[in-house]
Amino acid sequence: MSSFVIEGNARLSGSITPQGAKNEALQIICAVLLTPEKVTLHKVPDIRDVNKLIELLDDMGVEVKYLGPESYSFCAKDVNIAYLETEAFRNKASTLRGSIMILGPLLARFGKGKISKPGGDKIGRRRLDTHFTGFQKLGARFLYESETGMYHIDASQLKGTYMLLDEASVTGTANILMAAVMAEGKTTIYNAACEPYLQQLCKMLNRMGAKITGIGSNLLHIEGVSSLSGTDHTMLPDMIEIGSFIGMAAMTQSEITIKDCNIEALGLIPDTFRRLGIQLEYRGDDIFIPAQDNYEIETFIDGSIMTIADAIWPGLTPDLLSIVLVVATQAKGTVLVHQKMFESRLFFVDKLIDMGAQIILCDPHRATVIGLDRKQKLKGIRMTSPDIRAGQALLIAALSAEGKSIIDNVEQIDRGYQQIDQRLNALGANIERIES
């Protein structure tokens, strides 16, 4: 197990370029299974979850070539479907939540699929009903083996249909969409997710020969086609990492420029940090954050306490609420953070309280943060990263804290952030990775 040893009171400066988007990459990499032709991908983040998914495809017989930093080519001409029956597949897929998205492509191209119950963060229930209900409406039949935790799906006769999703699940929409692109007839998906990463997937599939309309809305129309061809695709910059860097600059009173942000795809993220009092300036497609001695949380127009909550796109992504919460600890003012989508994602606040933060955990979904206005620094402690986003929030807290902090289980952070210790050290941080 790896740990970070962080020297606090960090003052950072310089420029940093965000990695390719993790959540987009997991969808896009699965989509290469839809065609026997070569697909070339750029801005592929070098993170554990993505690398494990690439390894899984390689084990399935996909020809994977590393073309250079952040670029790969994939050729799924000879996929070994029999590998899905092996214990090796079950063990590998069960450790990676993104593995669920190989199902849609497998069903579309091969008419069958098998997947173990995927793993991932311990942030509460993340049900798969939306995926399977969508597959069923397309004509698939599935069986769950509780003894092995495996799902078996027969999709030999997929046919287009109308469906209203019970929730606007991003991975659910992506999975159903990939199954529908080669189903017979027309499919309509209402209450579809419309995140930028989902839009990217739709645009890539259309370049491969799919017929998808309604991109960017919650109503998608898909005309099934018989086959898809290869293409090239470049990932968007990771909006979660961009938000993390904005929050980190504010917490550490640092002057930072975030390069190549694709600002138009960030939605409410910049304005959310502005509501916390953080100054930021657009310089072309870069975001400049000046060093700030203090920042003050806005109130609502009637003077009531600000509430920041997650929501489906174009609302604020839930992946940034951990960062919002930790940044608020050193602001002037009070904010209620409402995490609606996952019931265990705020439980890391006990570590921030141990560091000296003033936080009231109201229930599993809501926490009230009373900002310290820098009158009292957080203090360094030893803690454990429970999930990707909380781990990054704790790293930001440790960089701003008085004294030394140790974060254990940083493999969780590595799942979502590319060489984060090296990249932050280049800005002036003092983070040492140790193995135990």
C-alpha positions as CSV (number, residue, x, y, z in Angstrom):
1,M,0.0,0.0,0.0
2,S,1.2,3.5,-0.9
3,S,1.0,6.6,1.3
4,F,1.7,10.3,0.7
5,V,3.7,12.3,3.2
6,I,2.7,16.0,2.7
7,E,4.5,19.0,4.1
8,G,1.8,21.7,4.7
9,N,1.8,25.4,4.3
10,A,2.4,24.9,0.6
11,R,2.5,28.0,-1.6
12,L,2.3,26.8,-5.2
13,S,2.9,28.7,-8.5
14,G,3.1,28.0,-12.1
15,S,1.0,26.3,-14.8
16,I,-0.6,22.9,-14.9
17,T,-2.4,21.0,-17.7
18,P,-5.3,18.8,-16.8
19,Q,-5.3,15.2,-17.8
20,G,-7.7,13.7,-20.2
21,A,-11.2,13.1,-18.7
22,K,-11.3,9.8,-16.7
23,N,-15.1,9.4,-17.0
24,E,-15.0,10.0,-20.7
25,A,-12.1,7.6,-21.2
26,L,-13.9,4.7,-19.5
27,Q,-16.8,5.0,-22.0
28,I,-14.7,5.7,-25.1
29,I,-12.3,2.8,-24.4
30,C,-15.2,0.3,-24.1
31,A,-16.6,1.7,-27.4
32,V,-13.6,0.3,-29.4
33,L,-15.3,-3.2,-29.0
34,L,-18.0,-2.0,-31.4
35,T,-15.8,-2.3,-34.5
36,P,-13.1,-4.7,-35.9
37,E,-11.3,-1.7,-37.3
38,K,-8.6,0.4,-35.6
39,V,-9.6,3.2,-33.2
40,T,-6.9,5.7,-32.1
41,L,-7.4,7.6,-28.9
42,H,-5.6,10.6,-27.6
43,K,-5.4,12.3,-24.1
44,V,-5.9,9.0,-22.4
45,P,-5.2,9.6,-18.7
46,D,-2.5,7.5,-17.2
47,I,-4.5,6.4,-14.1
48,R,-5.2,3.1,-12.4
49,D,-8.9,2.7,-13.5
50,V,-8.1,3.5,-17.1
51,N,-5.0,1.3,-17.2
52,K,-6.9,-1.6,-15.7
53,L,-9.6,-1.3,-18.3
54,I,-7.0,-1.3,-21.1
55,E,-5.5,-4.4,-19.6
56,L,-8.9,-6.1,-19.5
57,L,-9.5,-5.4,-23.2
58,D,-6.0,-6.7,-24.0
59,D,-6.8,-9.9,-22.1
60,M,-10.0,-10.2,-24.2
61,G,-7.9,-10.2,-27.4
62,V,-8.1,-6.6,-28.4
63,E,-4.8,-5.5,-30.0
64,V,-3.6,-2.6,-28.0
65,K,-0.7,-0.4,-29.1
66,Y,0.9,2.3,-27.0
67,L,1.7,5.2,-29.4
68,G,3.3,7.6,-27.0
69,P,2.3,9.7,-23.9
70,E,-1.5,9.6,-23.6
71,S,-2.1,7.9,-27.0
72,Y,-3.2,4.4,-27.9
73,S,-4.6,2.5,-30.8
74,F,-7.1,-0.4,-30.4
75,C,-8.1,-3.1,-32.8
76,A,-10.9,-5.4,-31.6
77,K,-10.8,-7.6,-34.7
78,D,-10.3,-10.9,-32.8
79,V,-12.2,-10.6,-29.5
80,N,-12.0,-13.8,-27.4
81,I,-15.6,-14.1,-26.1
82,A,-14.6,-17.3,-24.4
83,Y,-12.5,-15.2,-22.0
84,L,-15.7,-14.0,-20.4
85,E,-16.2,-17.5,-19.0
86,T,-12.9,-17.5,-17.1
87,E,-12.2,-16.9,-13.4
88,A,-9.5,-14.4,-14.5
89,F,-12.1,-12.3,-16.2
90,R,-14.4,-12.4,-13.2
91,N,-11.7,-11.4,-10.8
92,K,-10.4,-8.5,-13.0
93,A,-13.8,-7.1,-13.9
94,S,-15.0,-7.2,-10.3
95,T,-12.3,-4.7,-9.2
96,L,-13.2,-2.1,-11.8
97,R,-16.6,-0.3,-11.9
98,G,-16.0,0.9,-15.5
99,S,-16.0,-2.7,-16.7
100,I,-19.8,-2.6,-16.7
101,M,-19.6,-0.5,-19.9
102,I,-18.1,-3.3,-22.0
103,L,-21.6,-4.9,-21.9
104,G,-23.3,-2.6,-24.4
105,P,-20.7,-3.0,-27.1
106,L,-20.5,-6.8,-26.6
107,L,-24.3,-7.1,-26.8
108,A,-24.4,-4.9,-30.0
109,R,-21.6,-6.7,-31.8
110,F,-21.7,-10.3,-30.5
111,G,-25.3,-10.7,-29.2
112,K,-24.2,-11.8,-25.8
113,G,-22.2,-10.7,-22.8
114,K,-21.2,-11.6,-19.3
115,I,-19.9,-9.4,-16.5
116,S,-19.2,-9.7,-12.8
117,K,-20.7,-7.3,-10.3
118,P,-18.2,-4.4,-10.7
119,G,-16.3,-2.8,-7.9
120,G,-15.1,0.8,-7.4
121,D,-15.6,3.5,-4.8
122,K,-17.2,2.8,-1.4
123,I,-19.6,5.8,-1.7
124,G,-22.9,4.1,-1.3
125,R,-25.2,2.2,-3.5
126,R,-24.7,2.6,-7.3
127,R,-27.3,0.3,-8.7
128,L,-27.2,-1.2,-12.2
129,D,-31.0,-1.4,-12.8
130,T,-31.0,1.3,-15.4
131,H,-28.4,-0.5,-17.5
132,F,-30.3,-3.8,-17.5
133,T,-33.8,-2.4,-17.8
134,G,-32.6,-0.6,-21.0
135,F,-31.0,-3.8,-22.3
136,Q,-34.2,-5.7,-21.6
137,K,-36.3,-3.1,-23.5
138,L,-34.0,-3.6,-26.5
139,G,-34.8,-7.3,-26.3
140,A,-32.0,-8.7,-24.2
141,R,-32.6,-11.4,-21.5
142,F,-30.4,-11.7,-18.5
143,L,-29.7,-13.9,-15.5
144,Y,-27.8,-13.0,-12.4
145,E,-25.9,-15.8,-10.5
146,S,-25.8,-14.7,-6.9
147,E,-23.3,-17.4,-6.1
148,T,-20.6,-16.1,-8.5
149,G,-21.9,-12.5,-8.8
150,M,-22.0,-12.9,-12.6
151,Y,-24.6,-11.4,-15.0
152,H,-25.3,-13.4,-18.2
153,I,-27.0,-11.6,-21.0
154,D,-28.5,-13.0,-24.3
155,A,-29.0,-10.2,-26.8
156,S,-29.2,-12.2,-30.1
157,Q,-32.1,-10.2,-31.3
158,L,-31.8,-6.6,-30.2
159,K,-34.5,-4.3,-31.7
160,G,-35.0,-0.6,-31.4
161,T,-37.6,0.7,-29.1
162,Y,-38.8,3.7,-27.0
163,M,-37.6,3.9,-23.4
164,L,-37.9,6.4,-20.6
165,L,-35.0,5.9,-18.2
166,D,-35.8,5.8,-14.5
167,E,-32.7,8.0,-13.8
168,A,-30.4,10.0,-16.0
169,S,-27.5,7.7,-15.4
170,V,-24.4,8.6,-17.3
171,T,-23.0,5.1,-17.5
172,G,-26.4,3.7,-18.0
173,T,-27.1,6.0,-20.9
174,A,-23.7,5.2,-22.4
175,N,-24.2,1.5,-22.1
176,I,-27.7,1.5,-23.6
177,L,-26.6,3.8,-26.4
178,M,-23.7,1.5,-27.4
179,A,-26.1,-1.5,-27.4
180,A,-28.7,0.4,-29.5
181,V,-26.4,1.7,-32.3
182,M,-26.4,-1.7,-34.0
183,A,-29.9,-2.8,-32.9
184,E,-32.5,-3.3,-35.7
185,G,-34.7,-0.2,-36.2
186,K,-35.0,3.0,-34.2
187,T,-34.3,3.5,-30.5
188,T,-35.5,6.6,-28.6
189,I,-33.9,7.2,-25.1
190,Y,-35.8,9.8,-23.0
191,N,-34.3,11.2,-19.8
192,A,-30.9,10.4,-21.2
193,A,-27.8,11.8,-19.5
194,C,-26.4,14.7,-21.5
195,E,-23.0,15.3,-19.9
196,P,-20.2,16.6,-22.1
197,Y,-18.5,13.1,-21.9
198,L,-21.7,11.5,-23.1
199,Q,-21.8,14.0,-26.0
200,Q,-18.3,13.1,-26.8
201,L,-19.2,9.4,-27.0
202,C,-22.1,10.2,-29.3
203,K,-19.9,12.3,-31.6
204,M,-17.3,9.5,-31.8
205,L,-19.9,6.9,-32.6
206,N,-21.4,9.1,-35.4
207,R,-17.9,9.4,-36.9
208,M,-17.7,5.6,-36.8
209,G,-21.0,5.4,-38.8
210,A,-23.7,5.5,-36.1
211,K,-26.8,7.6,-36.6
212,I,-27.5,9.4,-33.4
213,T,-29.4,12.7,-33.1
214,G,-30.4,14.8,-30.2
215,I,-26.9,15.0,-28.9
216,G,-26.6,17.4,-25.9
217,S,-30.3,16.9,-25.0
218,N,-32.0,14.4,-22.8
219,L,-33.8,12.9,-25.8
220,L,-31.6,10.7,-28.0
221,H,-32.7,9.1,-31.3
222,I,-30.6,6.2,-32.6
223,E,-31.1,4.6,-36.0
224,G,-29.5,1.2,-35.9
225,V,-26.8,0.4,-38.4
226,S,-25.2,-3.0,-39.4
227,S,-21.6,-2.2,-38.7
228,L,-19.2,0.6,-37.5
229,S,-15.8,1.6,-38.7
230,G,-12.7,2.9,-37.0
231,T,-11.9,6.5,-36.1
232,D,-9.7,8.9,-34.1
233,H,-10.8,10.6,-30.9
234,T,-9.4,13.0,-28.4
235,M,-10.6,13.2,-24.8
236,L,-11.8,16.4,-23.2
237,P,-9.7,17.8,-20.3
238,D,-10.9,16.3,-17.0
239,M,-13.4,18.8,-15.5
240,I,-13.0,17.3,-12.0
241,E,-9.3,17.8,-12.0
242,I,-9.8,21.4,-13.2
243,G,-12.2,22.0,-10.3
244,S,-9.7,20.4,-7.9
245,F,-6.9,22.7,-9.1
246,I,-9.2,25.8,-8.7
247,G,-9.9,24.8,-5.1
248,M,-6.3,23.9,-4.4
249,A,-5.1,27.3,-5.5
250,A,-7.6,29.0,-3.2
251,M,-6.8,26.8,-0.2
252,T,-3.1,27.3,-0.5
253,Q,-3.2,31.0,-1.4
254,S,-1.4,30.2,-4.7
255,E,-1.2,31.7,-8.1
256,I,-1.9,29.0,-10.7
257,T,-2.8,28.9,-14.3
258,I,-4.7,25.9,-15.5
259,K,-4.0,25.3,-19.2
260,D,-6.3,24.1,-22.0
261,C,-9.5,23.8,-20.0
262,N,-12.1,23.7,-22.8
263,I,-14.0,26.2,-20.7
264,E,-17.3,25.9,-22.6
265,A,-17.6,22.3,-21.4
266,L,-17.2,23.1,-17.7
267,G,-20.8,24.1,-17.1
268,L,-21.4,25.5,-13.6
269,I,-18.0,24.6,-12.2
270,P,-16.3,28.0,-12.5
271,D,-19.4,29.9,-11.2
272,T,-19.7,27.4,-8.2
273,F,-16.2,28.3,-7.1
274,R,-16.9,32.0,-7.6
275,R,-19.9,31.6,-5.2
276,L,-17.3,30.5,-2.6
277,G,-15.5,33.8,-3.2
278,I,-12.7,32.4,-5.4
279,Q,-11.4,34.8,-8.0
280,L,-10.6,33.3,-11.4
281,E,-10.0,34.8,-14.8
282,Y,-10.3,33.3,-18.3
283,R,-7.3,33.9,-20.5
284,G,-8.2,32.3,-23.8
285,D,-8.9,28.7,-22.9
286,D,-6.8,28.9,-19.8
287,I,-8.0,29.7,-16.3
288,F,-5.9,32.0,-14.1
289,I,-6.4,31.9,-10.3
290,P,-4.6,34.7,-8.4
291,A,-3.3,34.2,-4.9
292,Q,-6.0,35.3,-2.4
293,D,-5.5,36.1,1.2
294,N,-9.2,35.5,1.9
295,Y,-12.3,34.4,0.1
296,E,-15.9,34.9,1.3
297,I,-18.9,32.6,0.6
298,E,-21.8,34.4,-1.0
299,T,-25.3,34.2,0.5
300,F,-28.6,33.9,-1.3
301,I,-30.3,37.2,-2.3
302,D,-32.5,37.1,0.8
303,G,-29.4,36.7,3.0
304,S,-29.9,33.0,3.8
305,I,-27.0,30.5,3.9
306,M,-25.7,29.4,0.6
307,T,-26.5,25.8,-0.4
308,I,-24.4,24.0,-3.0
309,A,-25.8,20.7,-4.3
310,D,-25.1,18.2,-7.0
311,A,-27.4,17.6,-9.9
312,I,-27.5,15.9,-13.3
313,W,-26.0,17.9,-16.1
314,P,-26.1,20.8,-16.6
315,G,-26.1,20.9,-12.8
316,L,-22.9,20.5,-10.7
317,T,-21.2,17.2,-10.9
318,P,-21.3,15.2,-7.6
319,D,-17.6,14.4,-8.1
320,L,-16.7,18.0,-7.1
321,L,-18.7,18.3,-3.8
322,S,-15.8,16.8,-1.8
323,I,-13.6,19.6,-3.2
324,V,-16.2,22.3,-2.5
325,L,-16.6,21.1,1.1
326,V,-12.9,21.2,1.9
327,V,-12.4,24.6,0.2
328,A,-15.2,26.0,2.3
329,T,-13.4,25.1,5.5
330,Q,-11.0,28.1,5.1
331,A,-13.6,30.6,3.6
332,K,-15.3,33.3,5.4
333,G,-19.0,32.4,5.9
334,T,-21.1,29.3,6.0
335,V,-22.3,26.9,3.3
336,L,-24.6,23.8,3.3
337,V,-23.2,21.1,1.0
338,H,-25.9,18.7,-0.2
339,Q,-24.7,15.5,-1.8
340,K,-27.9,14.1,-3.2
341,M,-26.7,11.2,-5.3
342,F,-24.5,9.1,-3.0
343,E,-25.3,8.4,0.7
344,S,-21.7,7.7,1.9
345,R,-19.7,10.3,0.1
346,L,-19.6,12.8,3.0
347,F,-18.3,10.4,5.6
348,F,-14.7,11.6,5.1
349,V,-15.5,14.8,6.9
350,D,-14.5,13.2,10.2
351,K,-10.9,13.5,9.0
352,L,-11.4,17.2,8.3
353,I,-12.9,17.7,11.7
354,D,-9.8,16.0,13.2
355,M,-7.7,18.6,11.3
356,G,-9.6,21.4,13.0
357,A,-12.4,22.1,10.5
358,Q,-15.8,23.2,11.7
359,I,-18.3,20.9,10.0
360,I,-21.6,19.6,11.2
361,L,-22.6,16.4,9.4
362,C,-26.4,16.7,9.4
363,D,-27.1,13.3,7.8
364,P,-25.4,11.1,5.2
365,H,-26.3,13.6,2.5
366,R,-25.8,17.1,4.1
367,A,-22.9,18.8,5.8
368,T,-22.8,22.4,7.1
369,V,-19.4,24.0,6.9
370,I,-18.5,27.0,9.0
371,G,-15.5,28.6,7.4
372,L,-12.5,29.4,9.6
373,D,-11.6,32.5,7.4
374,R,-7.9,31.5,7.9
375,K,-8.0,32.5,11.6
376,Q,-7.1,29.0,12.4
377,K,-5.1,26.7,10.1
378,L,-6.0,23.1,9.7
379,K,-3.4,20.8,11.3
380,G,-1.6,17.9,9.8
381,I,-2.8,14.4,10.8
382,R,-2.6,10.8,9.5
383,M,-5.6,9.7,7.6
384,T,-6.8,7.2,5.0
385,S,-8.3,8.0,1.5
386,P,-11.8,6.3,1.3
387,D,-12.4,7.1,-2.4
388,I,-11.0,9.0,-5.3
389,R,-12.6,12.3,-4.8
390,A,-12.4,12.4,-1.0
391,G,-8.7,11.4,-1.3
392,Q,-8.0,14.4,-3.5
393,A,-9.9,16.7,-1.1
394,L,-7.8,15.4,1.8
395,L,-4.7,16.0,-0.3
396,I,-5.8,19.7,-0.8
397,A,-6.5,20.0,3.0
398,A,-3.0,18.6,3.8
399,L,-1.3,21.0,1.4
400,S,-2.9,23.9,3.2
401,A,-2.5,22.5,6.8
402,E,0.1,23.4,9.5
403,G,2.7,20.7,9.8
404,K,3.0,17.2,8.2
405,S,0.2,15.0,7.1
406,I,0.2,11.3,5.9
407,I,-2.5,10.0,3.6
408,D,-2.7,6.2,3.4
409,N,-4.4,4.1,0.6
410,V,-3.4,6.7,-2.0
411,E,-4.1,4.0,-4.6
412,Q,-7.6,5.4,-4.5
413,I,-6.3,8.8,-5.6
414,D,-4.2,7.1,-8.3
415,R,-7.4,5.7,-9.7
416,G,-8.5,9.1,-10.8
417,Y,-5.5,11.5,-10.8
418,Q,-2.5,11.1,-13.1
419,Q,0.9,11.2,-11.3
420,I,-0.7,13.8,-9.0
421,D,2.3,13.9,-6.6
422,Q,4.8,14.6,-9.3
423,R,2.7,17.2,-11.1
424,L,2.0,19.1,-7.8
425,N,5.6,18.9,-6.7
426,A,6.5,20.7,-10.0
427,L,4.4,23.6,-8.8
428,G,6.2,23.7,-5.5
429,A,4.4,21.1,-3.3
430,N,6.3,18.8,-1.0
431,I,4.7,15.4,-1.4
432,E,6.6,12.2,-0.9
433,R,5.3,8.8,-1.9
434,I,6.2,6.0,0.4
435,E,5.5,2.2,0.1
436,S,4.5,0.1,3.1
